Amino acid sequence: MLQDKKVIIIGDRDGIPAPAIEECLKTTGAEIVFAATECFV
Amino acid sequence: MDLENQKRVLDLSEKYGKENVVVILGTSEAESAGLTAETVTAGDPTYAGPLAGVSLGLGVYHMFELKDQVDANVYDEQCGMMEMVLDVDAIIKEVSSIREQYSKY
C-alpha cells in the first residue's frame, strides 16, 4: 500500500511523534518527503 | 493543523502529484485526528490556513491503521506504549470515516 508512495508524516507530541512513525515506515518502501511533530493542545 | 505544515502539504502534493502522496498521522485523540484528516482531504475546516477551500483528497491514515504493514518489532518499540494508552478504536474510526468520505486516491 505504501510502496513507492511519497509520505508526509504529521506526528503528535502527545501521541506518536514523527520520528517514531519514520522508524516504522522505513521498512515499507515508502519515501518520506516531509515529517513534522505538532502539538495539538 | 499547523498553518506552515498546511503549506508544505499543499506544495508537496503539487510537486509529486496528489495520487502519489499519502499522509500518515500520529495524533493522540480522535477529534484532532479527524480535523487533520479533513484538512488534507476536504480542506481546512477552520478556514485559517492555505488549505482552506482546497480539497486535495489525499490518502490519509493513522499510524495505528498501519500496524500490519510495518515490522512488528519496530512497531511495538515505537508505538506499542501509545497503543495501550490511547483510544485506538475511536481514532481509527474517525480517520477511516473521513477517508471514506473525502479521499480520492
Backbone of each chain as nested JSON, in Angstrom:
{
  "chains": [
    {"id": "A", "residues": [
      {"number": 1, "name": "MET", "atoms": {"N": [0.82, -1.216, 0.0], "CA": [0.0, 0.0, 0.0], "C": [0.856, 1.269, 0.0]}},
      {"number": 2, "name": "LEU", "atoms": {"N": [1.96, 1.216, 0.739], "CA": [2.814, 2.411, 0.816], "C": [4.007, 2.341, -0.138]}},
      {"number": 3, "name": "GLN", "atoms": {"N": [4.135, 1.218, -0.827], "CA": [5.264, 1.03, -1.739], "C": [5.301, 2.148, -2.784]}},
      {"number": 4, "name": "ASP", "atoms": {"N": [6.443, 2.808, -2.901], "CA": [6.677, 3.869, -3.883], "C": [5.851, 5.133, -3.652]}},
      {"number": 5, "name": "LYS", "atoms": {"N": [5.188, 5.238, -2.514], "CA": [4.422, 6.449, -2.217], "C": [5.318, 7.505, -1.57]}},
      {"number": 6, "name": "LYS", "atoms": {"N": [4.952, 8.762, -1.77], "CA": [5.619, 9.871, -1.082], "C": [4.824, 10.14, 0.186]}},
      {"number": 7, "name": "VAL", "atoms": {"N": [5.48, 9.993, 1.309], "CA": [4.749, 10.059, 2.581], "C": [5.032, 11.362, 3.327]}},
      {"number": 8, "name": "ILE", "atoms": {"N": [3.929, 11.961, 3.789], "CA": [4.014, 13.139, 4.661], "C": [3.584, 12.684, 6.051]}},
      {"number": 9, "name": "ILE", "atoms": {"N": [4.436, 12.93, 7.035], "CA": [4.144, 12.497, 8.402], "C": [3.764, 13.705, 9.258]}},
      {"number": 10, "name": "ILE", "atoms": {"N": [2.587, 13.631, 9.869], "CA": [2.186, 14.657, 10.835], "C": [2.053, 13.95, 12.188]}},
      {"number": 11, "name": "GLY", "atoms": {"N": [3.132, 14.006, 12.961], "CA": [3.144, 13.36, 14.273], "C": [2.516, 14.25, 15.328]}},
      {"number": 12, "name": "ASP", "atoms": {"N": [2.417, 13.703, 16.517], "CA": [1.801, 14.445, 17.629], "C": [2.677, 14.256, 18.864]}},
      {"number": 13, "name": "ARG", "atoms": {"N": [3.031, 15.346, 19.486], "CA": [3.884, 15.277, 20.673], "C": [3.253, 14.405, 21.76]}},
      {"number": 14, "name": "ASP", "atoms": {"N": [1.929, 14.438, 21.867], "CA": [1.23, 13.656, 22.896], "C": [0.712, 12.322, 22.372]}},
      {"number": 15, "name": "GLY", "atoms": {"N": [0.987, 12.043, 21.098], "CA": [0.57, 10.775, 20.517], "C": [1.804, 10.042, 20.029]}},
      {"number": 16, "name": "ILE", "atoms": {"N": [1.875, 9.821, 18.736], "CA": [3.068, 9.205, 18.157], "C": [3.844, 10.302, 17.431]}},
      {"number": 17, "name": "PRO", "atoms": {"N": [5.028, 10.649, 17.926], "CA": [5.819, 11.706, 17.278], "C": [6.374, 11.253, 15.926]}},
      {"number": 18, "name": "ALA", "atoms": {"N": [6.663, 12.218, 15.082], "CA": [7.118, 11.925, 13.72], "C": [8.312, 10.962, 13.653]}},
      {"number": 19, "name": "PRO", "atoms": {"N": [9.344, 11.115, 14.502], "CA": [10.497, 10.189, 14.383], "C": [10.112, 8.724, 14.601]}},
      {"number": 20, "name": "ALA", "atoms": {"N": [9.115, 8.478, 15.471], "CA": [8.677, 7.103, 15.712], "C": [7.974, 6.542, 14.474]}},
      {"number": 21, "name": "ILE", "atoms": {"N": [7.17, 7.383, 13.824], "CA": [6.489, 6.949, 12.594], "C": [7.522, 6.703, 11.494]}},
      {"number": 22, "name": "GLU", "atoms": {"N": [8.542, 7.571, 11.432], "CA": [9.603, 7.393, 10.432], "C": [10.281, 6.031, 10.582]}},
      {"number": 23, "name": "GLU", "atoms": {"N": [10.585, 5.672, 11.82], "CA": [11.236, 4.38, 12.069], "C": [10.358, 3.237, 11.565]}},
      {"number": 24, "name": "CYS", "atoms": {"N": [9.066, 3.332, 11.83], "CA": [8.134, 2.28, 11.404], "C": [8.065, 2.175, 9.882]}},
      {"number": 25, "name": "LEU", "atoms": {"N": [8.073, 3.323, 9.209], "CA": [7.852, 3.323, 7.761], "C": [9.099, 2.962, 6.961]}},
      {"number": 26, "name": "LYS", "atoms": {"N": [10.253, 2.963, 7.627], "CA": [11.498, 2.648, 6.921], "C": [11.448, 1.266, 6.269]}},
      {"number": 27, "name": "THR", "atoms": {"N": [10.621, 0.379, 6.811], "CA": [10.577, -0.995, 6.316], "C": [9.533, -1.191, 5.211]}},
      {"number": 28, "name": "THR", "atoms": {"N": [8.813, -0.128, 4.821], "CA": [7.669, -0.308, 3.915], "C": [7.956, 0.003, 2.451]}},
      {"number": 29, "name": "GLY", "atoms": {"N": [9.092, 0.64, 2.155], "CA": [9.367, 1.016, 0.768], "C": [8.802, 2.384, 0.414]}},
      {"number": 30, "name": "ALA", "atoms": {"N": [8.226, 3.076, 1.401], "CA": [7.709, 4.42, 1.165], "C": [8.842, 5.434, 1.26]}},
      {"number": 31, "name": "GLU", "atoms": {"N": [8.691, 6.536, 0.527], "CA": [9.689, 7.612, 0.611], "C": [9.117, 8.754, 1.455]}},
      {"number": 32, "name": "ILE", "atoms": {"N": [9.784, 9.046, 2.546], "CA": [9.3, 10.111, 3.436], "C": [9.785, 11.454, 2.893]}},
      {"number": 33, "name": "VAL", "atoms": {"N": [8.85, 12.323, 2.504], "CA": [9.229, 13.603, 1.91], "C": [9.086, 14.764, 2.894]}},
      {"number": 34, "name": "PHE", "atoms": {"N": [8.36, 14.542, 3.982], "CA": [8.221, 15.588, 4.997], "C": [7.736, 14.956, 6.29]}},
      {"number": 35, "name": "ALA", "atoms": {"N": [8.323, 15.39, 7.409], "CA": [7.887, 14.874, 8.709], "C": [7.895, 16.009, 9.723]}},
      {"number": 36, "name": "ALA", "atoms": {"N": [6.805, 16.159, 10.438], "CA": [6.712, 17.2, 11.467], "C": [5.937, 16.648, 12.645]}},
      {"number": 37, "name": "THR", "atoms": {"N": [6.283, 17.132, 13.832], "CA": [5.544, 16.757, 15.037], "C": [4.819, 17.992, 15.543]}},
      {"number": 38, "name": "GLU", "atoms": {"N": [3.498, 17.888, 15.591], "CA": [2.702, 19.025, 16.05], "C": [2.325, 18.857, 17.514]}},
      {"number": 39, "name": "CYS", "atoms": {"N": [1.913, 19.949, 18.118], "CA": [1.342, 19.909, 19.456], "C": [-0.093, 20.381, 19.321]}},
      {"number": 40, "name": "PHE", "atoms": {"N": [-1.045, 19.47, 19.532], "CA": [-2.445, 19.784, 19.267], "C": [-3.149, 20.398, 20.475]}},
      {"number": 41, "name": "VAL", "atoms": {"N": [-2.443, 20.505, 21.614], "CA": [-3.095, 21.056, 22.818], "C": [-3.227, 22.569, 22.695]}}
    ]},
    {"id": "B", "residues": [
      {"number": 1, "name": "MET", "atoms": {"N": [-4.592, 21.975, 12.193], "CA": [-3.271, 21.657, 11.655], "C": [-2.469, 22.944, 11.481]}},
      {"number": 2, "name": "ASP", "atoms": {"N": [-1.228, 22.876, 11.882], "CA": [-0.292, 23.996, 11.795], "C": [-0.32, 24.623, 10.383]}},
      {"number": 3, "name": "LEU", "atoms": {"N": [-0.367, 25.948, 10.328], "CA": [-0.504, 26.619, 9.036], "C": [0.71, 26.387, 8.132]}},
      {"number": 4, "name": "GLU", "atoms": {"N": [1.895, 26.344, 8.717], "CA": [3.1, 26.091, 7.916], "C": [3.074, 24.683, 7.337]}},
      {"number": 5, "name": "ASN", "atoms": {"N": [2.587, 23.739, 8.139], "CA": [2.505, 22.362, 7.64], "C": [1.453, 22.237, 6.546]}},
      {"number": 6, "name": "GLN", "atoms": {"N": [0.388, 23.002, 6.636], "CA": [-0.607, 23.009, 5.559], "C": [0.037, 23.44, 4.244]}},
      {"number": 7, "name": "LYS", "atoms": {"N": [0.885, 24.455, 4.345], "CA": [1.575, 24.952, 3.139], "C": [2.489, 23.872, 2.568]}},
      {"number": 8, "name": "ARG", "atoms": {"N": [3.191, 23.163, 3.457], "CA": [4.089, 22.097, 2.988], "C": [3.303, 20.982, 2.305]}},
      {"number": 9, "name": "VAL", "atoms": {"N": [2.166, 20.615, 2.903], "CA": [1.331, 19.562, 2.315], "C": [0.851, 19.992, 0.93]}},
      {"number": 10, "name": "LEU", "atoms": {"N": [0.422, 21.241, 0.819], "CA": [-0.05, 21.76, -0.467], "C": [1.067, 21.734, -1.514]}},
      {"number": 11, "name": "ASP", "atoms": {"N": [2.243, 22.248, -1.137], "CA": [3.379, 22.298, -2.066], "C": [3.816, 20.901, -2.503]}},
      {"number": 12, "name": "LEU", "atoms": {"N": [3.896, 19.975, -1.542], "CA": [4.376, 18.624, -1.865], "C": [3.365, 17.857, -2.713]}},
      {"number": 13, "name": "SER", "atoms": {"N": [2.085, 18.084, -2.486], "CA": [1.091, 17.374, -3.301], "C": [1.092, 17.908, -4.731]}},
      {"number": 14, "name": "GLU", "atoms": {"N": [1.44, 19.186, -4.884], "CA": [1.557, 19.731, -6.247], "C": [2.837, 19.232, -6.92]}},
      {"number": 15, "name": "LYS", "atoms": {"N": [3.894, 19.112, -6.128], "CA": [5.184, 18.679, -6.67], "C": [5.154, 17.217, -7.112]}},
      {"number": 16, "name": "TYR", "atoms": {"N": [4.61, 16.339, -6.272], "CA": [4.669, 14.901, -6.556], "C": [3.391, 14.343, -7.181]}},
      {"number": 17, "name": "GLY", "atoms": {"N": [2.311, 15.105, -7.151], "CA": [1.034, 14.6, -7.657], "C": [0.221, 14.035, -6.507]}},
      {"number": 18, "name": "LYS", "atoms": {"N": [-1.035, 14.443, -6.425], "CA": [-1.861, 14.051, -5.284], "C": [-2.016, 12.541, -5.163]}},
      {"number": 19, "name": "GLU", "atoms": {"N": [-2.017, 11.865, -6.312], "CA": [-2.222, 10.411, -6.286], "C": [-1.011, 9.671, -5.716]}},
      {"number": 20, "name": "ASN", "atoms": {"N": [0.136, 10.358, -5.647], "CA": [1.356, 9.705, -5.156], "C": [1.658, 10.005, -3.691]}},
      {"number": 21, "name": "VAL", "atoms": {"N": [0.889, 10.902, -3.099], "CA": [1.186, 11.356, -1.733], "C": [0.212, 10.724, -0.734]}},
      {"number": 22, "name": "VAL", "atoms": {"N": [0.761, 10.239, 0.37], "CA": [-0.055, 9.696, 1.458], "C": [0.352, 10.406, 2.745]}},
      {"number": 23, "name": "VAL", "atoms": {"N": [-0.641, 10.788, 3.549], "CA": [-0.364, 11.454, 4.827], "C": [-0.587, 10.461, 5.96]}},
      {"number": 24, "name": "ILE", "atoms": {"N": [0.419, 10.351, 6.836], "CA": [0.32, 9.454, 7.993], "C": [0.28, 10.299, 9.265]}},
      {"number": 25, "name": "LEU", "atoms": {"N": [-0.722, 10.042, 10.078], "CA": [-0.923, 10.834, 11.299], "C": [-0.485, 10.073, 12.55]}},
      {"number": 26, "name": "GLY", "atoms": {"N": [-0.075, 10.856, 13.566], "CA": [0.261, 10.256, 14.856], "C": [-0.564, 10.861, 15.984]}},
      {"number": 27, "name": "THR", "atoms": {"N": [-1.673, 11.48, 15.625], "CA": [-2.492, 12.228, 16.591], "C": [-2.973, 11.369, 17.754]}},
      {"number": 28, "name": "SER", "atoms": {"N": [-3.13, 12.037, 18.92], "CA": [-3.425, 11.306, 20.15], "C": [-4.916, 11.185, 20.455]}},
      {"number": 29, "name": "GLU", "atoms": {"N": [-5.744, 11.956, 19.756], "CA": [-7.181, 11.919, 20.03], "C": [-7.96, 11.808, 18.728]}},
      {"number": 30, "name": "ALA", "atoms": {"N": [-9.149, 11.243, 18.83], "CA": [-9.979, 11.073, 17.637], "C": [-10.331, 12.421, 17.015]}},
      {"number": 31, "name": "GLU", "atoms": {"N": [-10.622, 13.405, 17.866], "CA": [-11.039, 14.706, 17.337], "C": [-9.93, 15.366, 16.512]}},
      {"number": 32, "name": "SER", "atoms": {"N": [-8.718, 15.405, 17.072], "CA": [-7.618, 16.037, 16.331], "C": [-7.245, 15.214, 15.1]}},
      {"number": 33, "name": "ALA", "atoms": {"N": [-7.39, 13.888, 15.201], "CA": [-7.122, 13.021, 14.047], "C": [-8.107, 13.343, 12.929]}},
      {"number": 34, "name": "GLY", "atoms": {"N": [-9.378, 13.51, 13.302], "CA": [-10.405, 13.805, 12.312], "C": [-10.195, 15.163, 11.66]}},
      {"number": 35, "name": "LEU", "atoms": {"N": [-9.843, 16.155, 12.472], "CA": [-9.626, 17.504, 11.93], "C": [-8.445, 17.531, 10.964]}},
      {"number": 36, "name": "THR", "atoms": {"N": [-7.374, 16.835, 11.344], "CA": [-6.197, 16.815, 10.477], "C": [-6.486, 16.044, 9.196]}},
      {"number": 37, "name": "ALA", "atoms": {"N": [-7.179, 14.916, 9.327], "CA": [-7.537, 14.131, 8.143], "C": [-8.442, 14.943, 7.215]}},
      {"number": 38, "name": "GLU", "atoms": {"N": [-9.369, 15.681, 7.81], "CA": [-10.266, 16.501, 6.996], "C": [-9.492, 17.601, 6.265]}},
      {"number": 39, "name": "THR", "atoms": {"N": [-8.497, 18.162, 6.958], "CA": [-7.71, 19.25, 6.364], "C": [-7.0, 18.807, 5.089]}},
      {"number": 40, "name": "VAL", "atoms": {"N": [-6.464, 17.577, 5.079], "CA": [-5.694, 17.129, 3.901], "C": [-6.567, 16.427, 2.858]}},
      {"number": 41, "name": "THR", "atoms": {"N": [-7.863, 16.343, 3.12], "CA": [-8.763, 15.725, 2.126], "C": [-9.782, 16.749, 1.614]}},
      {"number": 42, "name": "ALA", "atoms": {"N": [-10.647, 17.223, 2.524], "CA": [-11.72, 18.136, 2.113], "C": [-11.284, 19.6, 2.137]}},
      {"number": 43, "name": "GLY", "atoms": {"N": [-10.258, 19.908, 2.937], "CA": [-9.819, 21.295, 3.108], "C": [-9.862, 21.679, 4.579]}},
      {"number": 44, "name": "ASP", "atoms": {"N": [-9.191, 22.764, 4.916], "CA": [-9.093, 23.214, 6.311], "C": [-10.472, 23.611, 6.85]}},
      {"number": 45, "name": "PRO", "atoms": {"N": [-11.025, 22.842, 7.816], "CA": [-12.361, 23.154, 8.321], "C": [-12.416, 24.451, 9.132]}},
      {"number": 46, "name": "THR", "atoms": {"N": [-11.238, 24.942, 9.558], "CA": [-11.225, 26.199, 10.319], "C": [-11.063, 27.418, 9.397]}},
      {"number": 47, "name": "TYR", "atoms": {"N": [-10.858, 27.178, 8.14], "CA": [-10.672, 28.242, 7.134], "C": [-9.574, 29.23, 7.526]}},
      {"number": 48, "name": "ALA", "atoms": {"N": [-8.526, 28.73, 8.184], "CA": [-7.459, 29.607, 8.657], "C": [-6.198, 29.499, 7.808]}},
      {"number": 49, "name": "GLY", "atoms": {"N": [-6.004, 28.366, 7.169], "CA": [-4.715, 28.129, 6.519], "C": [-4.792, 28.013, 5.009]}},
      {"number": 50, "name": "PRO", "atoms": {"N": [-3.647, 27.702, 4.397], "CA": [-3.552, 27.602, 2.939], "C": [-4.455, 26.519, 2.337]}},
      {"number": 51, "name": "LEU", "atoms": {"N": [-4.913, 25.568, 3.144], "CA": [-5.769, 24.503, 2.609], "C": [-7.27, 24.818, 2.762]}},
      {"number": 52, "name": "ALA", "atoms": {"N": [-7.586, 26.027, 3.217], "CA": [-8.993, 26.43, 3.308], "C": [-9.603, 26.409, 1.905]}},
      {"number": 53, "name": "GLY", "atoms": {"N": [-10.665, 25.664, 1.73], "CA": [-11.335, 25.596, 0.435], "C": [-10.591, 24.791, -0.612]}},
      {"number": 54, "name": "VAL", "atoms": {"N": [-9.514, 24.095, -0.203], "CA": [-8.722, 23.285, -1.146], "C": [-8.951, 21.809, -0.839]}},
      {"number": 55, "name": "SER", "atoms": {"N": [-9.629, 21.118, -1.721], "CA": [-9.925, 19.701, -1.486], "C": [-8.867, 18.836, -2.162]}},
      {"number": 56, "name": "LEU", "atoms": {"N": [-7.806, 18.54, -1.424], "CA": [-6.715, 17.746, -2.004], "C": [-7.126, 16.299, -2.204]}},
      {"number": 57, "name": "GLY", "atoms": {"N": [-7.967, 15.781, -1.328], "CA": [-8.412, 14.382, -1.456], "C": [-7.298, 13.368, -1.259]}},
      {"number": 58, "name": "LEU", "atoms": {"N": [-6.271, 13.72, -0.502], "CA": [-5.116, 12.824, -0.322], "C": [-5.503, 11.57, 0.455]}},
      {"number": 59, "name": "GLY", "atoms": {"N": [-4.737, 10.519, 0.239], "CA": [-4.879, 9.338, 1.072], "C": [-4.37, 9.677, 2.467]}},
      {"number": 60, "name": "VAL", "atoms": {"N": [-5.104, 9.309, 3.501], "CA": [-4.679, 9.646, 4.862], "C": [-4.982, 8.475, 5.797]}},
      {"number": 61, "name": "TYR", "atoms": {"N": [-3.991, 8.151, 6.606], "CA": [-4.121, 7.031, 7.545], "C": [-3.506, 7.424, 8.881]}},
      {"number": 62, "name": "HIS", "atoms": {"N": [-4.023, 6.831, 9.952], "CA": [-3.347, 6.973, 11.236], "C": [-2.332, 5.843, 11.352]}},
      {"number": 63, "name": "MET", "atoms": {"N": [-1.249, 6.109, 12.048], "CA": [-0.205, 5.091, 12.216], "C": [-0.786, 3.788, 12.769]}},
      {"number": 64, "name": "PHE", "atoms": {"N": [-1.782, 3.887, 13.629], "CA": [-2.381, 2.677, 14.201], "C": [-3.007, 1.773, 13.138]}},
      {"number": 65, "name": "GLU", "atoms": {"N": [-3.424, 2.357, 12.02], "CA": [-4.039, 1.567, 10.949], "C": [-2.999, 0.784, 10.149]}},
      {"number": 66, "name": "LEU", "atoms": {"N": [-1.732, 1.135, 10.32], "CA": [-0.672, 0.534, 9.507], "C": [0.11, -0.54, 10.253]}},
      {"number": 67, "name": "LYS", "atoms": {"N": [-0.427, -0.946, 11.383], "CA": [0.282, -1.92, 12.22], "C": [0.7, -3.159, 11.425]}},
      {"number": 68, "name": "ASP", "atoms": {"N": [-0.183, -3.652, 10.572], "CA": [0.104, -4.876, 9.816], "C": [1.036, -4.643, 8.629]}},
      {"number": 69, "name": "GLN", "atoms": {"N": [1.3, -3.363, 8.322], "CA": [2.123, -3.047, 7.145], "C": [3.602, -2.907, 7.504]}},
      {"number": 70, "name": "VAL", "atoms": {"N": [3.884, -2.745, 8.802], "CA": [5.26, -2.454, 9.194], "C": [5.836, -3.597, 10.046]}},
      {"number": 71, "name": "ASP", "atoms": {"N": [7.129, -3.551, 10.232], "CA": [7.82, -4.561, 11.025], "C": [7.253, -4.584, 12.452]}},
      {"number": 72, "name": "ALA", "atoms": {"N": [6.845, -5.767, 12.891], "CA": [6.161, -5.896, 14.182], "C": [7.032, -5.439, 15.354]}},
      {"number": 73, "name": "ASN", "atoms": {"N": [8.311, -5.77, 15.31], "CA": [9.2, -5.39, 16.413], "C": [9.387, -3.878, 16.484]}},
      {"number": 74, "name": "VAL", "atoms": {"N": [9.553, -3.266, 15.316], "CA": [9.737, -1.818, 15.271], "C": [8.453, -1.127, 15.734]}},
      {"number": 75, "name": "TYR", "atoms": {"N": [7.309, -1.659, 15.293], "CA": [6.023, -1.067, 15.699], "C": [5.862, -1.127, 17.219]}},
      {"number": 76, "name": "ASP", "atoms": {"N": [6.135, -2.286, 17.78], "CA": [5.995, -2.435, 19.236], "C": [6.892, -1.464, 19.984]}},
      {"number": 77, "name": "GLU", "atoms": {"N": [8.105, -1.328, 19.467], "CA": [9.082, -0.453, 20.104], "C": [8.659, 1.018, 20.025]}},
      {"number": 78, "name": "GLN", "atoms": {"N": [8.172, 1.434, 18.862], "CA": [7.885, 2.854, 18.621], "C": [6.46, 3.263, 19.004]}},
      {"number": 79, "name": "CYS", "atoms": {"N": [5.506, 2.346, 18.858], "CA": [4.088, 2.723, 19.027], "C": [3.372, 1.905, 20.101]}},
      {"number": 80, "name": "GLY", "atoms": {"N": [4.02, 0.862, 20.59], "CA": [3.347, -0.059, 21.5], "C": [2.781, 0.603, 22.74]}},
      {"number": 81, "name": "MET", "atoms": {"N": [3.561, 1.491, 23.341], "CA": [3.088, 2.111, 24.571], "C": [1.883, 3.023, 24.307]}},
      {"number": 82, "name": "MET", "atoms": {"N": [1.947, 3.827, 23.253], "CA": [0.832, 4.726, 22.947], "C": [-0.41, 3.932, 22.538]}},
      {"number": 83, "name": "GLU", "atoms": {"N": [-0.194, 2.786, 21.935], "CA": [-1.335, 1.946, 21.555], "C": [-2.099, 1.496, 22.808]}},
      {"number": 84, "name": "MET", "atoms": {"N": [-1.371, 1.333, 23.897], "CA": [-2.012, 0.877, 25.141], "C": [-2.783, 2.0, 25.833]}},
      {"number": 85, "name": "VAL", "atoms": {"N": [-2.329, 3.233, 25.706], "CA": [-2.941, 4.324, 26.481], "C": [-3.951, 5.17, 25.689]}},
      {"number": 86, "name": "LEU", "atoms": {"N": [-3.887, 5.126, 24.369], "CA": [-4.812, 5.942, 23.57], "C": [-6.023, 5.125, 23.126]}},
      {"number": 87, "name": "ASP", "atoms": {"N": [-7.085, 5.832, 22.742], "CA": [-8.309, 5.171, 22.296], "C": [-8.173, 4.826, 20.809]}},
      {"number": 88, "name": "VAL", "atoms": {"N": [-7.503, 3.718, 20.553], "CA": [-7.161, 3.322, 19.184], "C": [-8.412, 3.163, 18.316]}},
      {"number": 89, "name": "ASP", "atoms": {"N": [-9.429, 2.501, 18.836], "CA": [-10.64, 2.24, 18.044], "C": [-11.315, 3.539, 17.608]}},
      {"number": 90, "name": "ALA", "atoms": {"N": [-11.414, 4.497, 18.531], "CA": [-12.066, 5.774, 18.205], "C": [-11.261, 6.545, 17.164]}},
      {"number": 91, "name": "ILE", "atoms": {"N": [-9.939, 6.53, 17.306], "CA": [-9.068, 7.247, 16.36], "C": [-9.195, 6.634, 14.969]}},
      {"number": 92, "name": "ILE", "atoms": {"N": [-9.128, 5.314, 14.887], "CA": [-9.223, 4.632, 13.588], "C": [-10.6, 4.864, 12.957]}},
      {"number": 93, "name": "LYS", "atoms": {"N": [-11.622, 4.802, 13.775], "CA": [-12.981, 5.011, 13.265], "C": [-13.123, 6.404, 12.65]}},
      {"number": 94, "name": "GLU", "atoms": {"N": [-12.578, 7.401, 13.33], "CA": [-12.683, 8.783, 12.859], "C": [-11.904, 8.991, 11.555]}},
      {"number": 95, "name": "VAL", "atoms": {"N": [-10.661, 8.521, 11.527], "CA": [-9.828, 8.738, 10.333], "C": [-10.393, 7.96, 9.138]}},
      {"number": 96, "name": "SER", "atoms": {"N": [-10.837, 6.737, 9.374], "CA": [-11.365, 5.947, 8.245], "C": [-12.67, 6.544, 7.729]}},
      {"number": 97, "name": "SER", "atoms": {"N": [-13.444, 7.129, 8.626], "CA": [-14.693, 7.772, 8.205], "C": [-14.403, 8.972, 7.293]}},
      {"number": 98, "name": "ILE", "atoms": {"N": [-13.448, 9.788, 7.687], "CA": [-13.062, 10.947, 6.866], "C": [-12.492, 10.473, 5.53]}},
      {"number": 99, "name": "ARG", "atoms": {"N": [-11.659, 9.434, 5.582], "CA": [-11.032, 8.913, 4.358], "C": [-12.098, 8.429, 3.371]}},
      {"number": 100, "name": "GLU", "atoms": {"N": [-13.08, 7.698, 3.899], "CA": [-14.137, 7.176, 3.022], "C": [-14.968, 8.293, 2.397]}},
      {"number": 101, "name": "GLN", "atoms": {"N": [-15.123, 9.38, 3.142], "CA": [-15.929, 10.491, 2.618], "C": [-15.175, 11.359, 1.615]}},
      {"number": 102, "name": "TYR", "atoms": {"N": [-13.89, 11.633, 1.907], "CA": [-13.212, 12.693, 1.156], "C": [-11.956, 12.293, 0.381]}},
      {"number": 103, "name": "SER", "atoms": {"N": [-11.345, 11.146, 0.704], "CA": [-10.126, 10.781, -0.026], "C": [-10.482, 10.352, -1.442]}},
      {"number": 104, "name": "LYS", "atoms": {"N": [-9.7, 10.846, -2.379], "CA": [-9.949, 10.482, -3.783], "C": [-8.904, 9.509, -4.303]}},
      {"number": 105, "name": "TYR", "atoms": {"N": [-7.854, 9.26, -3.538], "CA": [-6.755, 8.441, -4.038], "C": [-6.476, 7.253, -3.139]}}
    ]}
  ]
}
